[in-house]
């Protein structure tokens, strides 16, 4: 089966299920790399939010920006 035929059949709904064979060790390595990237980005964003209290963030807003807000 050609890739073009496969893509058309998949898109057309004629293929309901596929099986993908992959290298287990490579997949484990890629999964671990994704976990590390996610953990690093989550920690960084949580640190940023915890650095300022809600009141400090509120006090940092100008009255003009609050007045023009559609909410």
Backbone as JSON, one array per atom type, in Angstrom:
{
  "sequence": "XXXXXXXXXXXXXXXXXXXXXXXXXXXXXXXXXXXXXXXXXXXXXXXXXXXXXXXXXXXXXXXXXXXXXXX",
  "N": [[0.85, -1.17, 0.0], [0.62, 2.16, -0.88], [1.89, 5.26, 0.51], [0.3, 7.45, -0.1], [-2.15, 6.29, -0.77], [-2.7, 5.06, 1.67], [-2.95, 7.34, 3.32], [-5.2, 8.58, 2.14], [-7.17, 6.59, 2.55], [-7.16, 6.47, 5.34], [-7.94, 9.09, 6.02], [-10.41, 9.09, 4.75], [-11.86, 7.42, 6.35], [-11.91, 4.71, 5.97], [-10.05, 3.17, 7.17], [-9.92, 1.96, 10.32], [-8.3, 1.32, 12.44], [-4.88, 1.31, 13.41], [-1.61, -0.1, 13.73], [1.36, 0.73, 15.23], [4.69, 0.04, 15.02], [7.49, 0.42, 17.03], [10.72, 1.46, 18.28], [11.4, 0.45, 21.43], [13.31, 1.29, 23.37], [14.18, 3.75, 22.32], [11.78, 5.18, 22.44], [11.36, 5.24, 25.2], [13.47, 6.89, 25.98], [12.78, 9.3, 24.66], [10.34, 9.83, 25.91], [11.19, 10.29, 28.53], [12.72, 12.58, 28.14], [10.71, 14.39, 27.37], [9.24, 14.42, 29.77], [11.1, 15.68, 31.47], [11.36, 18.2, 30.22], [8.74, 19.15, 30.53], [8.54, 19.18, 33.33], [10.46, 21.12, 33.97], [9.39, 23.44, 32.76], [6.97, 23.69, 34.12], [7.78, 24.09, 36.79], [9.14, 26.52, 36.55], [7.07, 28.33, 35.78], [5.39, 28.13, 38.0], [7.06, 29.15, 39.99], [7.27, 31.8, 39.14], [4.65, 32.72, 39.46], [4.35, 32.39, 42.23], [6.16, 34.2, 43.16], [5.12, 36.71, 43.34], [2.54, 38.06, 45.28], [-1.07, 37.9, 45.17], [-2.07, 40.41, 45.8], [0.13, 42.07, 45.3], [0.34, 41.78, 42.54], [-2.09, 42.9, 41.79], [-1.78, 45.51, 42.76], [0.18, 46.33, 41.03], [-1.07, 46.89, 38.67], [-2.28, 49.46, 36.54], [-4.72, 52.04, 37.06], [-5.94, 52.97, 34.77], [-5.63, 50.83, 32.95], [-7.25, 48.96, 34.15], [-9.75, 50.21, 34.03], [-10.23, 50.26, 31.26], [-10.53, 47.64, 30.65], [-12.46, 45.0, 29.25], [-13.85, 43.39, 30.97]],
  "CA": [[0.0, 0.0, 0.0], [1.42, 3.38, -0.94], [1.58, 6.23, 1.56], [-0.81, 8.29, -0.55], [-3.36, 5.48, -0.63], [-2.92, 4.92, 3.1], [-3.45, 8.62, 3.84], [-6.57, 8.77, 1.65], [-8.04, 5.64, 3.24], [-7.26, 6.89, 6.74], [-8.75, 10.31, 6.04], [-11.76, 8.75, 4.32], [-12.55, 6.61, 7.35], [-11.91, 3.3, 5.61], [-9.14, 2.5, 8.11], [-10.39, 2.26, 11.67], [-7.3, 1.05, 13.46], [-3.54, 1.04, 12.9], [-0.64, -0.55, 14.72], [2.65, 1.34, 14.94], [5.81, -0.64, 15.65], [8.55, 1.39, 17.28], [11.85, 1.03, 19.1], [11.03, 0.7, 22.81], [14.35, 2.06, 24.06], [14.13, 5.13, 21.83], [10.56, 5.78, 22.96], [11.58, 5.51, 26.62], [14.34, 8.06, 26.04], [12.02, 10.47, 24.26], [9.35, 10.09, 26.95], [11.9, 10.88, 29.67], [13.08, 13.94, 27.75], [9.48, 15.18, 27.46], [8.93, 14.6, 31.2], [12.02, 16.67, 32.01], [10.98, 19.5, 29.68], [7.49, 19.55, 31.17], [8.82, 19.5, 34.74], [11.2, 22.39, 34.01], [8.5, 24.55, 32.42], [5.98, 23.81, 35.19], [8.44, 24.67, 37.95], [9.44, 27.92, 36.25], [5.85, 29.12, 35.81], [4.91, 28.17, 39.37], [7.93, 30.08, 40.71], [6.92, 33.15, 38.73], [3.39, 33.08, 40.1], [4.49, 32.47, 43.68], [7.06, 35.29, 43.5], [4.29, 37.86, 43.69], [1.23, 37.72, 45.84], [-2.18, 38.43, 44.39], [-2.16, 41.85, 46.07], [1.23, 42.73, 44.59], [-0.02, 41.82, 41.12], [-3.18, 43.86, 41.67], [-1.22, 46.85, 42.95], [1.02, 46.65, 39.88], [-1.9, 47.3, 37.54], [-2.67, 50.87, 36.57], [-6.16, 52.23, 37.08], [-6.39, 53.11, 33.38], [-5.75, 49.51, 32.32], [-8.41, 48.3, 34.75], [-10.95, 50.88, 33.51], [-10.45, 49.93, 29.85], [-10.73, 46.2, 30.51], [-13.85, 44.69, 28.9], [-14.48, 42.52, 31.96]],
  "C": [[0.9, 1.24, 0.0], [1.0, 4.33, 0.19], [0.39, 7.09, 1.18], [-2.13, 7.55, -0.39], [-3.73, 5.31, 0.85], [-3.52, 6.19, 3.68], [-4.89, 8.86, 3.4], [-7.55, 7.85, 2.38], [-8.23, 6.02, 4.71], [-8.16, 8.11, 6.87], [-10.2, 10.02, 5.68], [-12.52, 7.87, 5.29], [-12.59, 5.13, 7.03], [-10.94, 2.49, 6.46], [-9.56, 2.92, 9.51], [-9.32, 2.11, 12.73], [-5.96, 0.79, 12.79], [-2.66, 0.6, 14.05], [0.71, 0.03, 14.31], [3.72, 0.6, 15.72], [6.93, 0.37, 15.84], [9.62, 0.78, 18.18], [11.57, 1.43, 20.55], [12.05, 1.56, 23.54], [14.35, 3.52, 23.62], [12.91, 5.85, 22.39], [10.7, 6.12, 24.44], [12.42, 6.76, 26.8], [13.6, 9.34, 25.7], [10.97, 10.83, 25.3], [10.0, 10.75, 28.16], [12.29, 12.32, 29.37], [11.87, 14.87, 27.83], [9.08, 15.44, 28.91], [9.81, 15.7, 31.8], [11.68, 18.07, 31.5], [9.72, 20.02, 30.34], [7.73, 19.95, 32.62], [9.53, 20.84, 34.86], [10.28, 23.56, 33.73], [7.45, 24.76, 33.51], [6.58, 24.49, 36.4], [8.69, 26.15, 37.73], [8.19, 28.78, 36.34], [5.28, 29.21, 37.22], [5.74, 29.13, 40.21], [7.57, 31.52, 40.39], [5.64, 33.59, 39.42], [3.54, 33.23, 41.61], [5.39, 33.62, 44.1], [6.27, 36.53, 43.92], [2.98, 37.37, 44.29], [0.15, 38.32, 44.95], [-2.29, 39.95, 44.58], [-1.06, 42.61, 45.33], [0.93, 42.82, 43.09], [-1.13, 42.83, 40.88], [-2.65, 45.28, 41.78], [-0.37, 47.29, 41.76], [0.23, 47.09, 38.66], [-2.24, 48.78, 37.67], [-4.2, 50.96, 36.53], [-6.7, 52.33, 35.66], [-6.55, 51.75, 32.7], [-6.94, 48.75, 32.88], [-9.7, 48.89, 34.19], [-11.26, 50.45, 32.07], [-10.67, 48.44, 29.62], [-12.19, 45.9, 30.19], [-14.56, 43.85, 29.96], [-14.99, 43.28, 33.11]]
}
